[in-house]
């Protein structure tokens, strides 16, 4: 099980390590492509790995099985909205002004990606907990597919947090460290969820959809605006489709 938990963190670390391949910051075209790809993976993971299993686990409610899923999804979106407001971080496409303007740009960027990684770690932990407790709609292969998909999505995120800092003159060693640190929240979040799984299992449909809502908040609030603004948005759209198809194939093929 620990392998499943650590795989997303490795994806972030490998993405951060890509900073050693660049002499300067990445091009706008490449950043659009990576953001689009990450968005596609997250949307597919939210639906195929989280929402569908949540609906299956609420089948005893008949036609009303959408209720716990809708509630969990809404709470997940609200949870990330509150964190987004309270946490001093930087959006991918601009630096926040006002209340948190005193914080360094690098700190804001690391906090932004760390905030994005939190729901992903929780999602892996929730799915692992469901598998550990013998939930029929969650298999080891399904949990592995989600973990691999998030790791693939984390690779561009790790690059997105590290490489732009290189362009601002931050040494490569520090940019790599910042990228790695932004991913630590994933295994920590997963382990915390698993530790409390005995109490959480009865609410699994809510938890799965909660993780889906939190991940979708990140996509809608941060990634889609970044991939759509300015030139090269068509490249981002193509990469979104590629990411979605890859995650769908992983989940249906392994799950």
C-alpha positions in Angstrom: 0.0 0.0 0.0 2.8 2.4 0.8 3.9 2.2 -2.9 0.5 3.6 -4.0 0.8 6.5 -1.5 4.3 7.5 -2.5 3.9 7.3 -6.3 2.2 10.8 -6.6 5.0 12.3 -4.6 7.6 10.8 -6.9 5.7 12.3 -9.8 6.0 15.7 -8.3 9.7 15.2 -7.5 10.6 14.0 -11.0 8.8 17.0 -12.4 10.7 19.3 -10.1 13.9 17.6 -11.2 13.3 18.7 -14.8 14.6 22.1 -13.7 18.1 20.6 -14.3 17.3 20.3 -18.0 16.6 24.0 -18.5 19.0 26.9 -18.7 16.3 29.4 -18.2 12.5 29.3 -17.5 10.2 27.3 -19.7 8.5 28.9 -22.7 4.9 30.0 -22.5 3.9 27.4 -25.0 5.3 24.6 -22.9 3.7 25.9 -19.8 0.3 26.0 -21.5 0.8 22.4 -22.8 1.7 21.1 -19.3 -1.2 22.9 -17.6 -3.7 21.6 -20.2 -2.4 18.0 -19.8 -2.6 18.2 -16.0 -6.2 19.6 -16.2 -7.3 16.7 -18.4 -5.8 14.1 -16.1 -7.5 15.7 -13.0 -10.9 15.9 -14.7 -10.8 12.3 -15.8 -9.5 11.1 -12.3 -12.3 13.1 -10.6 -15.0 11.4 -12.7 -13.7 7.8 -13.3 -11.8 7.2 -10.1 -13.9 9.1 -7.6 -17.4 10.1 -8.7 -18.3 6.8 -10.4 -17.2 4.7 -7.4 -19.1 7.1 -5.1 -22.3 6.5 -7.1 -21.8 2.8 -7.1 -21.4 2.8 -3.3 -24.7 4.7 -2.9 -26.8 2.3 -4.9 -28.8 1.3 -1.9 -30.4 4.7 -2.1 -31.8 3.9 -5.6 -32.5 6.9 -7.8 -31.5 9.2 -4.9 -27.9 8.0 -4.9 -26.8 11.3 -6.3 -27.6 13.0 -3.0 -24.5 12.0 -1.0 -22.3 12.5 -4.1 -23.7 16.0 -4.7 -23.3 16.9 -1.0 -19.7 15.6 -0.9 -18.8 17.3 -4.2 -20.2 20.6 -3.0 -18.3 20.4 0.4 -15.1 19.6 -1.4 -15.4 22.6 -3.6 -16.3 24.8 -0.6 -13.3 23.4 1.4 -10.8 24.4 -1.3 -12.5 27.7 -1.7 -12.0 28.5 2.0 -8.4 27.3 1.8 -7.9 29.4 -1.4 -9.1 32.5 0.4 -7.3 31.9 3.7 -3.9 30.7 2.3 -1.5 33.3 1.0 -0.5 31.8 -2.3 0.0 32.9 -5.9 -2.1 31.8 -8.9 -0.2 30.3 -11.8 -0.9 33.3 -14.1 -0.5 36.2 -11.8 0.7 37.3 -8.4 -1.9 38.2 -5.8 -2.0 41.7 -4.5 -3.4 43.3 -1.4 -3.4 41.4 1.9 -0.6 39.0 1.2 1.5 41.2 -1.0 4.4 41.1 1.5 5.1 37.5 0.9 7.8 36.5 -1.6 6.7 35.4 -5.0 8.5 32.1 -4.6 6.7 31.3 -1.4 3.3 32.1 -3.0 4.0 29.8 -6.0 5.1 26.9 -3.7 2.0 27.4 -1.6 -0.2 27.4 -4.7 1.1 24.0 -5.9 1.0 22.6 -2.3 -2.6 23.7 -2.1 -3.3 21.9 -5.4 -1.6 18.7 -4.1 -3.7 18.4 -0.9 -6.9 17.1 -2.5 -4.9 14.7 -4.6 -3.2 13.2 -1.6 -6.6 12.9 0.2 -8.1 11.2 -2.9 -5.4 8.6 -2.9 -5.8 8.0 0.8 -9.6 7.7 0.5 -9.4 5.2 -2.3 -6.7 3.2 -0.4 -8.8 3.2 2.7 -11.8 1.8 0.7 -9.6 -0.9 -0.8 -8.1 -1.8 2.6 -11.6 -2.2 4.2 -12.8 -4.5 1.3 -15.1 -2.1 -0.5 -16.3 -4.0 -3.5 -16.3 -1.0 -5.8 -12.6 -0.2 -5.1 -9.9 -2.6 -6.2 -6.1 -2.5 -5.7 -5.8 -2.0 -9.5 -8.2 0.9 -9.3 -6.3 2.5 -6.5 -3.0 2.0 -8.4 -4.6 3.6 -11.5 -5.6 6.7 -9.6 -2.1 6.9 -8.0 -0.4 6.6 -11.3 -2.7 9.1 -13.0 -2.1 11.7 -10.3 1.7 11.0 -10.5 1.6 11.6 -14.2 -0.4 14.8 -13.6 2.1 15.8 -10.9 5.0 15.7 -13.2 4.0 18.9 -15.1 2.9 20.5 -11.9 6.4 19.8 -10.4 7.9 21.4 -13.4 5.5 24.3 -13.3 6.5 25.2 -9.8 10.3 24.8 -10.3 11.2 26.0 -13.7 9.6 29.4 -13.5 11.6 30.1 -10.4 14.7 29.3 -12.4 13.8 32.1 -14.8 13.7 34.5 -11.8 17.2 33.7 -10.8 16.6 31.1 -8.1 19.4 28.5 -8.0 18.6 25.1 -9.5 19.1 23.3 -6.2 16.6 25.5 -4.4 14.0 25.4 -7.2 14.2 21.5 -7.1 13.8 21.6 -3.3 10.8 23.9 -3.5 9.2 21.5 -6.0 9.8 18.5 -3.8 8.5 20.2 -0.7 5.3 21.2 -2.5 4.6 17.4 -3.0 5.1 16.3 0.6 1.6 17.2 1.5 0.3 14.3 -0.7 1.6 11.3 1.2 1.0 13.1 4.5 -2.6 13.8 3.5 -3.1 10.2 2.3 -1.7 8.7 5.6 -3.9 11.0 7.7 -7.0 9.9 5.8 -6.1 6.2 6.1 -5.4 6.6 9.8 -8.9 7.8 10.3 -10.4 5.4 7.8 -12.2 3.2 10.4 -14.4 6.2 11.3 -14.7 7.4 7.7 -15.6 4.2 5.8 -19.3 4.5 6.4 -19.2 7.9 4.7 -17.2 6.7 1.7 -19.6 8.1 -1.0 -19.3 11.5 0.6 -15.5 11.3 0.9 -14.9 10.2 -2.7 -17.1 12.9 -4.1 -15.5 15.4 -1.6 -12.1 14.6 -3.1 -13.5 15.0 -6.6 -15.0 18.4 -5.7 -11.7 19.6 -4.3 -9.8 18.5 -7.4 -12.3 20.1 -9.7 -12.0 23.3 -7.8 -8.3 23.4 -8.6 -9.0 22.7 -12.3 -11.7 25.4 -12.7 -10.1 28.0 -10.5 -6.5 27.7 -11.4 -5.6 25.4 -14.3 -8.3 26.2 -16.9 -7.9 30.0 -16.7 -4.1 29.5 -17.0 -4.4 27.2 -20.1 -7.0 29.4 -21.8 -5.6 32.9 -21.5 -3.4 34.4 -24.2 -1.8 32.6 -27.1 -1.3 28.9 -27.5 -4.6 28.0 -25.9 -5.3 25.5 -28.7 -2.1 23.6 -27.7 -3.4 23.5 -24.1 -6.8 22.2 -25.3 -5.1 19.4 -27.3 -3.0 18.5 -24.3 -6.1 18.5 -22.1 -7.7 15.9 -24.3 -4.5 13.8 -24.2 -4.4 13.9 -20.4 -8.1 13.1 -20.1 -7.8 10.1 -22.5 -4.7 8.8 -20.8 -6.3 8.9 -17.3 -9.5 7.4 -18.6 -7.5 4.5 -20.2 -5.5 3.9 -17.0 -8.6 3.8 -14.8 -10.8 1.6 -17.1 -7.8 -0.6 -18.1 -6.5 -1.2 -14.6 -9.6 -0.6 -12.5 
